[in-house]
């Protein structure tokens, strides 16, 4: 009788242990799934917003779009240079936190495009210095669409679009 009681008790302990392990396994799995789902619900919208903001940034630093945002007619050439460079740098600094959500290679392309844009426009202003007014310089820059930064901006936009398609 005593050995039967021990056998039944051992069997019950074994069943309870198996039940506990299965319960623990499924409970941990459920919590892991819930954690991943909540991260996706939070991170995906933020990541999408980062892509949107950086696409907008790249469009804003194109010379044709940049020069329409501020009045340059009454600016001196030095003020025009300063305004253009500070506009690109301020736009980049305003969006600097978006690099958290964007792949490092794509972010590097964005920074390269921004720096190249500032340098290209600055160089174009210096080369066109003999034209006279800042309005004439801006018109000359807008007519000359051979800026290397435009290619870099388009490349960064293409990388952003490819990255978005990868995640969404």
C-alpha positions as CSV (number, residue, x, y, z in Angstrom):
1,X,0.0,0.0,0.0
2,X,2.8,2.3,0.9
3,X,4.6,1.7,-2.4
4,X,1.3,2.2,-4.3
5,X,0.9,5.5,-2.5
6,X,4.4,6.5,-3.4
7,X,3.9,5.5,-7.1
8,X,0.7,7.5,-7.3
9,X,2.3,10.5,-5.5
10,X,5.3,10.4,-7.9
11,X,3.0,10.2,-10.9
12,X,1.0,13.2,-9.6
13,X,4.3,15.2,-9.0
14,X,5.4,14.3,-12.5
15,X,2.1,15.5,-14.1
16,X,2.2,18.7,-12.1
17,X,5.8,19.4,-13.1
18,X,5.0,18.8,-16.8
19,X,2.0,21.0,-16.5
20,X,4.0,23.7,-14.8
21,X,6.8,23.6,-17.4
22,X,4.2,23.7,-20.3
23,X,2.3,26.5,-18.6
24,X,5.6,28.5,-18.0
25,X,6.7,27.9,-21.6
26,X,3.4,29.1,-23.2
27,X,3.2,32.0,-20.7
28,X,6.7,33.2,-21.6
29,X,6.0,32.8,-25.3
30,X,2.8,34.8,-24.9
31,X,4.6,37.6,-23.2
32,X,7.4,37.6,-25.7
33,X,4.8,37.9,-28.5
34,X,3.0,40.7,-26.7
35,X,6.3,42.5,-26.2
36,X,7.2,42.3,-29.9
37,X,3.8,43.4,-30.9
38,X,3.8,46.4,-28.7
39,X,7.3,47.4,-29.9
40,X,6.0,47.2,-33.5
41,X,3.0,49.3,-32.7
42,X,5.3,52.0,-31.2
43,X,8.4,51.7,-33.4
44,X,6.9,51.3,-36.8
45,X,5.0,54.6,-36.8
46,X,8.1,56.4,-35.5
47,X,10.3,54.8,-38.1
48,X,7.8,55.7,-40.9
49,X,7.7,59.3,-39.6
50,X,11.5,59.4,-39.6
51,X,11.5,58.3,-43.3
52,X,8.9,60.9,-44.1
53,X,10.8,63.7,-42.3
54,X,14.1,62.8,-44.0
55,X,12.5,62.7,-47.4
56,X,11.0,66.1,-46.7
57,X,14.4,67.3,-45.6
58,X,16.1,66.1,-48.8
59,X,13.5,67.9,-50.9
60,X,13.8,71.1,-48.8
61,X,17.6,71.3,-49.4
62,X,17.3,71.1,-53.2
63,X,18.4,74.6,-54.4
64,X,15.2,75.0,-56.4
65,X,13.1,74.5,-53.2
66,X,15.5,76.2,-50.9
67,X,15.6,79.6,-52.7
68,X,11.8,79.8,-52.7
69,X,11.6,79.7,-48.9
70,X,13.4,83.0,-48.2
71,X,13.7,86.4,-49.7
72,X,17.1,86.9,-51.2
73,X,16.5,90.0,-53.2
74,X,17.7,92.4,-50.5
75,X,20.6,90.2,-49.2
76,X,24.2,90.9,-49.7
77,X,26.3,88.1,-51.2
78,X,27.8,87.3,-47.8
79,X,24.4,87.2,-46.2
80,X,23.2,84.9,-49.0
81,X,26.1,82.6,-48.3
82,X,25.4,82.6,-44.6
83,X,21.6,82.1,-45.1
84,X,22.1,79.1,-47.4
85,X,24.7,77.4,-45.3
86,X,22.8,78.0,-42.0
87,X,19.5,76.8,-43.6
88,X,21.0,73.5,-44.6
89,X,22.8,73.0,-41.3
90,X,19.7,74.0,-39.3
91,X,17.5,71.7,-41.2
92,X,19.9,68.8,-40.6
93,X,20.3,69.6,-36.9
94,X,16.5,69.8,-36.6
95,X,16.2,66.2,-37.9
96,X,19.4,64.8,-36.3
97,X,17.4,62.5,-34.0
98,X,15.9,60.7,-37.0
99,X,19.1,58.8,-37.4
100,X,18.0,56.4,-34.7
101,X,15.4,54.9,-37.0
102,X,17.3,55.0,-40.3
103,X,20.0,52.6,-41.4
104,X,23.6,54.0,-40.9
105,X,24.5,53.8,-44.6
106,X,21.3,55.7,-45.5
107,X,22.0,58.3,-42.8
108,X,25.5,58.8,-44.1
109,X,24.1,59.4,-47.6
110,X,21.7,62.0,-46.2
111,X,24.5,63.8,-44.3
112,X,26.7,63.7,-47.4
113,X,23.9,65.2,-49.5
114,X,23.4,68.0,-47.0
115,X,27.1,68.9,-46.7
116,X,27.5,68.6,-50.5
117,X,24.5,70.9,-51.1
118,X,25.9,73.6,-48.7
119,X,29.4,73.3,-50.4
120,X,28.0,73.4,-53.9
121,X,25.9,76.4,-53.4
122,X,28.6,78.2,-51.5
123,X,31.0,77.5,-54.3
124,X,28.5,78.6,-56.9
125,X,27.9,81.9,-55.0
126,X,31.7,82.5,-54.9
127,X,32.1,81.7,-58.6
128,X,29.1,84.0,-59.5
129,X,30.3,86.8,-57.3
130,X,31.0,89.0,-60.3
131,X,27.3,88.9,-61.4
132,X,26.4,91.6,-58.9
133,X,23.2,91.1,-56.9
134,X,22.2,88.1,-54.9
135,X,19.1,87.8,-57.1
136,X,21.2,87.4,-60.2
137,X,23.4,84.8,-58.4
138,X,20.4,82.8,-57.3
139,X,19.0,82.8,-60.8
140,X,22.3,81.7,-62.2
141,X,22.5,78.8,-59.6
142,X,18.9,77.8,-60.5
143,X,19.7,77.8,-64.2
144,X,22.8,75.7,-63.6
145,X,21.4,72.3,-62.5
146,X,24.8,70.6,-62.8
147,X,25.4,70.6,-59.1
148,X,26.8,67.3,-57.8
149,X,24.7,67.6,-54.7
150,X,21.5,67.0,-56.7
151,X,22.8,63.5,-57.6
152,X,23.6,62.8,-54.0
153,X,20.2,64.0,-52.9
154,X,18.5,61.7,-55.4
155,X,20.7,58.9,-54.3
156,X,19.8,59.4,-50.6
157,X,16.1,59.6,-51.5
158,X,16.4,56.4,-53.5
159,X,18.0,54.7,-50.4
160,X,15.2,56.0,-48.2
161,X,12.6,54.5,-50.5
162,X,14.4,51.2,-50.7
163,X,14.6,51.0,-47.0
164,X,10.9,51.9,-46.5
165,X,10.0,49.1,-48.9
166,X,12.1,46.7,-46.9
167,X,10.2,47.4,-43.7
168,X,6.7,48.2,-44.9
